[in-house]
Amino acid sequence: MANIPDNLKYTESDEWARLEADGTVTVGITDFAQESLGDIVFVELPEVGRTVAADEPSTVIESVKAAADVHSPVSGEIIEVNAKVPDSPDLINGDAYGNWLFRVKPSNVGELDKLLDAAGYARKIGA
């Protein structure tokens, strides 16, 4: 059974988003997504300073099974990337929620309200 923390928001395309105290949004892929992908072997992160739209592909993850786009759950500016992940992409397999991918300074934090809560995401993945 997939791990689905209650304190996060989720996209239909299997990303998680966490609103931080400073108003930024931290983004990663869900435990269900990493399990579905299998062994992750490559991560291409977005450039800091890039402006993204909600649901825009922002990152590419490759596993032994497939490559997958990671979409930004909110619109805004990429302000930080997790530099550890490209050197050790398997970190995501070990802890999908502890190893975030990028942080966004949202242009409209209200977009988070359109995302799924933990119960909604559990229903989406059939957990």
CYANA upper distance limits for C-alpha pairs under 8 A (distance plus 0.5 A):
  1 MET  CA    127 ALA  CA      6.93
  2 ALA  CA     31 ASP  CA      6.50
  2 ALA  CA     32 PHE  CA      5.95
  2 ALA  CA    127 ALA  CA      7.42
  3 ASN  CA     31 ASP  CA      6.45
  3 ASN  CA     32 PHE  CA      7.90
  4 ILE  CA     30 THR  CA      8.19
  4 ILE  CA     31 ASP  CA      7.87
  4 ILE  CA    118 ALA  CA      6.49
  4 ILE  CA    121 TYR  CA      8.38
  4 ILE  CA    122 ALA  CA      7.70
  5 PRO  CA    118 ALA  CA      7.01
  6 ASP  CA    117 ASP  CA      7.74
  6 ASP  CA    118 ALA  CA      5.70
  6 ASP  CA    119 ALA  CA      8.50
  7 ASN  CA     18 ARG  CA      7.90
  7 ASN  CA    118 ALA  CA      8.25
  8 LEU  CA     16 TRP  CA      6.84
  8 LEU  CA     17 ALA  CA      6.27
  8 LEU  CA     18 ARG  CA      5.68
  8 LEU  CA     19 LEU  CA      8.42
  8 LEU  CA    117 ASP  CA      7.42
  8 LEU  CA    118 ALA  CA      7.47
  9 LYS  CA     16 TRP  CA      6.12
  9 LYS  CA     17 ALA  CA      5.63
  9 LYS  CA     18 ARG  CA      6.97
  9 LYS  CA    112 LEU  CA      7.61
  9 LYS  CA    115 LEU  CA      6.34
  9 LYS  CA    116 LEU  CA      6.10
  9 LYS  CA    117 ASP  CA      5.60
  9 LYS  CA    118 ALA  CA      7.27
 10 TYR  CA     14 ASP  CA      7.03
 10 TYR  CA     15 GLU  CA      6.22
 10 TYR  CA     16 TRP  CA      5.03
 10 TYR  CA     17 ALA  CA      6.71
 10 TYR  CA    115 LEU  CA      6.05
 10 TYR  CA    116 LEU  CA      5.37
 10 TYR  CA    117 ASP  CA      6.71
 10 TYR  CA    118 ALA  CA      7.67
 10 TYR  CA    121 TYR  CA      6.83
 11 THR  CA     15 GLU  CA      5.81
 11 THR  CA     16 TRP  CA      6.99
 11 THR  CA     73 PRO  CA      7.02
 11 THR  CA    115 LEU  CA      6.06
 11 THR  CA    116 LEU  CA      6.63
 11 THR  CA    121 TYR  CA      8.29
 12 GLU  CA    115 LEU  CA      8.38
 12 GLU  CA    116 LEU  CA      8.08
 12 GLU  CA    121 TYR  CA      8.19
 12 GLU  CA    124 LYS  CA      8.10
 13 SER  CA     70 VAL  CA      8.33
 13 SER  CA     71 HIS  CA      7.87
 14 ASP  CA     29 ILE  CA      6.48
 14 ASP  CA     30 THR  CA      6.16
 14 ASP  CA     32 PHE  CA      7.92
 14 ASP  CA     33 ALA  CA      6.36
 15 GLU  CA     27 VAL  CA      7.38
 15 GLU  CA     28 GLY  CA      6.12
 15 GLU  CA     29 ILE  CA      4.74
 15 GLU  CA     30 THR  CA      6.05
 15 GLU  CA     33 ALA  CA      8.37
 15 GLU  CA     70 VAL  CA      7.42
 15 GLU  CA     71 HIS  CA      7.60
 15 GLU  CA     72 SER  CA      8.44
 15 GLU  CA     73 PRO  CA      7.75
 16 TRP  CA     27 VAL  CA      6.19
 16 TRP  CA     28 GLY  CA      5.87
 16 TRP  CA     29 ILE  CA      6.15
 16 TRP  CA     30 THR  CA      6.35
 16 TRP  CA     73 PRO  CA      8.30
 17 ALA  CA     25 VAL  CA      6.72
 17 ALA  CA     26 THR  CA      6.07
 17 ALA  CA     27 VAL  CA      5.21
 17 ALA  CA     28 GLY  CA      7.30
 17 ALA  CA     73 PRO  CA      7.28
 17 ALA  CA    112 LEU  CA      8.49
 18 ARG  CA     25 VAL  CA      5.91
 18 ARG  CA     26 THR  CA      5.64
 18 ARG  CA     27 VAL  CA      7.18
 19 LEU  CA     23 GLY  CA      6.78
 19 LEU  CA     24 THR  CA      6.48
 19 LEU  CA     25 VAL  CA      5.10
 19 LEU  CA     26 THR  CA      7.11
 20 GLU  CA     24 THR  CA      5.87
 20 GLU  CA     25 VAL  CA      6.38
 20 GLU  CA     26 THR  CA      7.64
 23 GLY  CA    105 LYS  CA      7.66
 23 GLY  CA    106 PRO  CA      8.23
 23 GLY  CA    109 VAL  CA      8.49
 24 THR  CA    103 ARG  CA      7.12
 24 THR  CA    104 VAL  CA      6.20
 24 THR  CA    105 LYS  CA      5.27
 24 THR  CA    106 PRO  CA      6.89
 25 VAL  CA    103 ARG  CA      5.98
 25 VAL  CA    104 VAL  CA      5.65
 25 VAL  CA    105 LYS  CA      6.96
 25 VAL  CA    106 PRO  CA      7.41
 26 THR  CA    100 TRP  CA      7.23
 26 THR  CA    101 LEU  CA      8.15
 26 THR  CA    102 PHE  CA      6.57
 26 THR  CA    103 ARG  CA      4.92
 26 THR  CA    104 VAL  CA      7.02
 27 VAL  CA     72 SER  CA      7.90
 27 VAL  CA     73 PRO  CA      8.13
 27 VAL  CA    100 TRP  CA      6.19
 27 VAL  CA    101 LEU  CA      6.30
 27 VAL  CA    102 PHE  CA      5.99
 27 VAL  CA    103 ARG  CA      6.51
 27 VAL  CA    104 VAL  CA      8.29
 28 GLY  CA     96 ALA  CA      7.50
 28 GLY  CA     97 TYR  CA      7.24
 28 GLY  CA     99 ASN  CA      7.63
 28 GLY  CA    100 TRP  CA      4.97
 28 GLY  CA    101 LEU  CA      5.53
 28 GLY  CA    102 PHE  CA      7.60
 29 ILE  CA     33 ALA  CA      6.63
 29 ILE  CA     34 GLN  CA      7.40
 29 ILE  CA     70 VAL  CA      7.88
 29 ILE  CA     96 ALA  CA      6.73
 29 ILE  CA     97 TYR  CA      7.92
 29 ILE  CA    100 TRP  CA      8.06
 29 ILE  CA    101 LEU  CA      8.43
 30 THR  CA     34 GLN  CA      6.90
 30 THR  CA     96 ALA  CA      6.41
 30 THR  CA     97 TYR  CA      7.36
 31 ASP  CA     35 GLU  CA      6.63
 31 ASP  CA     93 ASN  CA      8.34
 31 ASP  CA     95 ASP  CA      8.14
 31 ASP  CA     96 ALA  CA      5.83
 31 ASP  CA     97 TYR  CA      7.76
 32 PHE  CA     36 SER  CA      6.60
 32 PHE  CA    125 ILE  CA      8.35
 33 ALA  CA     37 LEU  CA      6.63
 34 GLN  CA     38 GLY  CA      6.61
 34 GLN  CA     39 ASP  CA      8.33
 34 GLN  CA     40 ILE  CA      8.06
 34 GLN  CA     92 ILE  CA      7.45
 34 GLN  CA     93 ASN  CA      6.31
 34 GLN  CA     96 ALA  CA      7.39
 35 GLU  CA     93 ASN  CA      7.79
 37 LEU  CA     63 SER  CA      6.39
 37 LEU  CA     64 VAL  CA      8.08
 37 LEU  CA     65 LYS  CA      6.65
 37 LEU  CA     66 ALA  CA      7.15
 38 GLY  CA     63 SER  CA      6.67
 38 GLY  CA     64 VAL  CA      7.09
 38 GLY  CA     65 LYS  CA      7.07
 38 GLY  CA     93 ASN  CA      8.17
 39 ASP  CA     63 SER  CA      5.81
 39 ASP  CA     64 VAL  CA      6.24
 39 ASP  CA     65 LYS  CA      8.29
 39 ASP  CA     90 ASP  CA      7.25
 39 ASP  CA     93 ASN  CA      7.26
 40 ILE  CA     61 ILE  CA      7.58
 40 ILE  CA     62 GLU  CA      6.33
 40 ILE  CA     63 SER  CA      4.47
 40 ILE  CA     64 VAL  CA      7.05
 40 ILE  CA     89 PRO  CA      6.30
 40 ILE  CA     90 ASP  CA      5.99
 40 ILE  CA     92 ILE  CA      7.87
 40 ILE  CA     93 ASN  CA      7.28
 41 VAL  CA     61 ILE  CA      8.34
 41 VAL  CA     62 GLU  CA      6.31
 41 VAL  CA     63 SER  CA      5.57
 41 VAL  CA     64 VAL  CA      7.27
 41 VAL  CA     89 PRO  CA      6.15
 41 VAL  CA     90 ASP  CA      7.08
 42 PHE  CA     61 ILE  CA      6.29
 42 PHE  CA     62 GLU  CA      5.50
 42 PHE  CA     63 SER  CA      7.25
 42 PHE  CA     86 PRO  CA      6.98
 42 PHE  CA     89 PRO  CA      6.24
 43 VAL  CA     59 THR  CA      7.88
 43 VAL  CA     60 VAL  CA      6.33
 43 VAL  CA     61 ILE  CA      5.09
 43 VAL  CA     62 GLU  CA      6.89
 43 VAL  CA     85 VAL  CA      7.37
 43 VAL  CA     86 PRO  CA      5.65
 43 VAL  CA     89 PRO  CA      6.65
 44 GLU  CA     59 THR  CA      6.20
 44 GLU  CA     60 VAL  CA      5.65
 44 GLU  CA     61 ILE  CA      6.99
 44 GLU  CA     86 PRO  CA      7.21
 45 LEU  CA     58 SER  CA      7.88
 45 LEU  CA     59 THR  CA      5.55
 45 LEU  CA     60 VAL  CA      7.43
 45 LEU  CA     81 VAL  CA      7.30
 45 LEU  CA     86 PRO  CA      8.10
 45 LEU  CA    101 LEU  CA      7.56
 45 LEU  CA    102 PHE  CA      7.97
 46 PRO  CA     50 ARG  CA      7.71
 46 PRO  CA     58 SER  CA      6.33
 46 PRO  CA     59 THR  CA      6.22
 46 PRO  CA     78 ILE  CA      7.98
 46 PRO  CA     81 VAL  CA      7.87
 46 PRO  CA    102 PHE  CA      8.21
 47 GLU  CA     78 ILE  CA      7.62
 47 GLU  CA     81 VAL  CA      8.35
 48 VAL  CA     77 GLU  CA      8.26
 48 VAL  CA     78 ILE  CA      5.58
 48 VAL  CA     79 ILE  CA      5.76
 48 VAL  CA     80 GLU  CA      6.26
 48 VAL  CA     81 VAL  CA      7.40
 49 GLY  CA     77 GLU  CA      6.32
 49 GLY  CA     78 ILE  CA      5.77
 49 GLY  CA     79 ILE  CA      6.41
 50 ARG  CA     77 GLU  CA      6.15
 50 ARG  CA     78 ILE  CA      5.95
 51 THR  CA     75 SER  CA      8.02
 51 THR  CA     76 GLY  CA      6.04
 51 THR  CA     77 GLU  CA      4.86
 51 THR  CA     78 ILE  CA      6.80
 52 VAL  CA     56 GLU  CA      6.85
 52 VAL  CA     58 SER  CA      7.78
 52 VAL  CA     72 SER  CA      7.50
 52 VAL  CA     74 VAL  CA      8.34
 52 VAL  CA     75 SER  CA      5.87
 52 VAL  CA     76 GLY  CA      5.98
 52 VAL  CA     77 GLU  CA      6.69
 52 VAL  CA     78 ILE  CA      7.86
 53 ALA  CA     72 SER  CA      7.48
 53 ALA  CA     74 VAL  CA      6.96
 53 ALA  CA     75 SER  CA      4.59
 53 ALA  CA     76 GLY  CA      7.01
 54 ALA  CA     71 HIS  CA      7.99
 54 ALA  CA     72 SER  CA      5.96
 54 ALA  CA     73 PRO  CA      5.68
 54 ALA  CA     74 VAL  CA      4.68
 54 ALA  CA     75 SER  CA      4.91
 54 ALA  CA     76 GLY  CA      8.46
 54 ALA  CA    111 GLU  CA      8.28
 55 ASP  CA     71 HIS  CA      5.49
 55 ASP  CA     72 SER  CA      5.66
 55 ASP  CA     73 PRO  CA      6.02
 55 ASP  CA     74 VAL  CA      7.45
 56 GLU  CA     71 HIS  CA      5.56
 56 GLU  CA     72 SER  CA      6.11
 56 GLU  CA     73 PRO  CA      8.47
 57 PRO  CA     69 ASP  CA      6.08
 57 PRO  CA     70 VAL  CA      5.98
 57 PRO  CA     71 HIS  CA      4.66
 57 PRO  CA     72 SER  CA      6.94
 58 SER  CA     69 ASP  CA      7.52
 58 SER  CA     70 VAL  CA      6.28
 58 SER  CA     71 HIS  CA      5.86
 58 SER  CA     72 SER  CA      6.53
 59 THR  CA     69 ASP  CA      6.26
 59 THR  CA     70 VAL  CA      5.41
 59 THR  CA     71 HIS  CA      7.41
 60 VAL  CA     67 ALA  CA      7.40
 60 VAL  CA     68 ALA  CA      6.24
 60 VAL  CA     69 ASP  CA      5.15
 60 VAL  CA     70 VAL  CA      6.42
 61 ILE  CA     67 ALA  CA      6.11
 61 ILE  CA     68 ALA  CA      5.78
 61 ILE  CA     69 ASP  CA      6.89
 61 ILE  CA     70 VAL  CA      7.71
 62 GLU  CA     66 ALA  CA      6.32
 62 GLU  CA     67 ALA  CA      4.58
 62 GLU  CA     68 ALA  CA      6.77
 63 SER  CA     67 ALA  CA      6.61
 73 PRO  CA    111 GLU  CA      8.27
 73 PRO  CA    112 LEU  CA      7.84
 73 PRO  CA    115 LEU  CA      8.27
 74 VAL  CA    104 VAL  CA      8.16
 74 VAL  CA    106 PRO  CA      6.74
 74 VAL  CA    107 SER  CA      8.42
 74 VAL  CA    108 ASN  CA      7.87
 74 VAL  CA    109 VAL  CA      7.81
 74 VAL  CA    111 GLU  CA      6.37
 74 VAL  CA    112 LEU  CA      7.25
 75 SER  CA    104 VAL  CA      8.35
 75 SER  CA    106 PRO  CA      6.09
 75 SER  CA    107 SER  CA      6.27
 75 SER  CA    108 ASN  CA      7.15
 75 SER  CA    111 GLU  CA      8.29
 76 GLY  CA    104 VAL  CA      6.44
 76 GLY  CA    105 LYS  CA      5.90
 76 GLY  CA    106 PRO  CA      4.73
 76 GLY  CA    107 SER  CA      5.20
 76 GLY  CA    108 ASN  CA      7.99
 77 GLU  CA    104 VAL  CA      5.86
 77 GLU  CA    105 LYS  CA      5.71
 77 GLU  CA    106 PRO  CA      7.10
 77 GLU  CA    107 SER  CA      8.17
 78 ILE  CA    102 PHE  CA      7.40
 78 ILE  CA    103 ARG  CA      6.30
 78 ILE  CA    104 VAL  CA      5.00
 78 ILE  CA    105 LYS  CA      6.95
 79 ILE  CA    102 PHE  CA      8.14
 79 ILE  CA    103 ARG  CA      6.22
 79 ILE  CA    104 VAL  CA      6.10
 79 ILE  CA    105 LYS  CA      6.88
 80 GLU  CA    102 PHE  CA      6.13
 80 GLU  CA    103 ARG  CA      5.64
 80 GLU  CA    104 VAL  CA      7.80
 81 VAL  CA    101 LEU  CA      6.38
 81 VAL  CA    102 PHE  CA      4.70
 81 VAL  CA    103 ARG  CA      6.82
 82 ASN  CA     99 ASN  CA      8.12
 82 ASN  CA    100 TRP  CA      6.95
 82 ASN  CA    101 LEU  CA      5.80
 82 ASN  CA    102 PHE  CA      6.46
 83 ALA  CA     87 ASP  CA      8.05
 84 LYS  CA     88 SER  CA      6.80
 85 VAL  CA     89 PRO  CA      5.41
 85 VAL  CA     90 ASP  CA      8.32
 85 VAL  CA     91 LEU  CA      7.13
 85 VAL  CA     92 ILE  CA      8.01
 85 VAL  CA     99 ASN  CA      7.78
 85 VAL  CA    101 LEU  CA      7.77
 89 PRO  CA     93 ASN  CA      8.31
 90 ASP  CA     94 GLY  CA      7.05
 91 LEU  CA     95 ASP  CA      6.74
 91 LEU  CA     96 ALA  CA      8.03
 91 LEU  CA     99 ASN  CA      7.03
 92 ILE  CA     96 ALA  CA      5.06
 92 ILE  CA     97 TYR  CA      8.31
 92 ILE  CA     98 GLY  CA      8.39
 92 ILE  CA     99 ASN  CA      6.19
 92 ILE  CA    100 TRP  CA      8.49
 95 ASP  CA     99 ASN  CA      6.60
 96 ALA  CA    100 TRP  CA      7.63
110 GLY  CA    114 LYS  CA      8.10
111 GLU  CA    115 LEU  CA      7.85
116 LEU  CA    120 GLY  CA      5.79
116 LEU  CA    121 TYR  CA      6.17
117 ASP  CA    121 TYR  CA      6.61
118 ALA  CA    122 ALA  CA      6.57
119 ALA  CA    123 ARG  CA      6.83
120 GLY  CA    124 LYS  CA      6.73
121 TYR  CA    125 ILE  CA      6.83
122 ALA  CA    126 GLY  CA      6.42
122 ALA  CA    127 ALA  CA      5.42
123 ARG  CA    127 ALA  CA      6.65
